């Protein structure tokens, strides 16, 4: 079955989004709206970006430590970091 759809209640759960391009931003905003605590990692991110308000934004390259305490990780980057998540 191509493109399986799942539904998970992530309210209050720590979620990681790696990459804050258009797809990563969309995913991060939606997860936050759904009640998740979102940690977003992208070396090109700006912490004072209003579009990212309410997120734990880390303007740095992905490191395995970013996964600590995370229930779900989303790789939204075409870079090699996406293959490591």
Buried (B, 14 or more C-beta within 10 A) or exposed (E): EEEEEEEEEBEEBBBBBBBBEEBBBEBBBEBBEBEBBBBBBBEEBEEEEEEBEEBEBBBEEBEEEBBEEBEBBBBBBEBEBBEEB
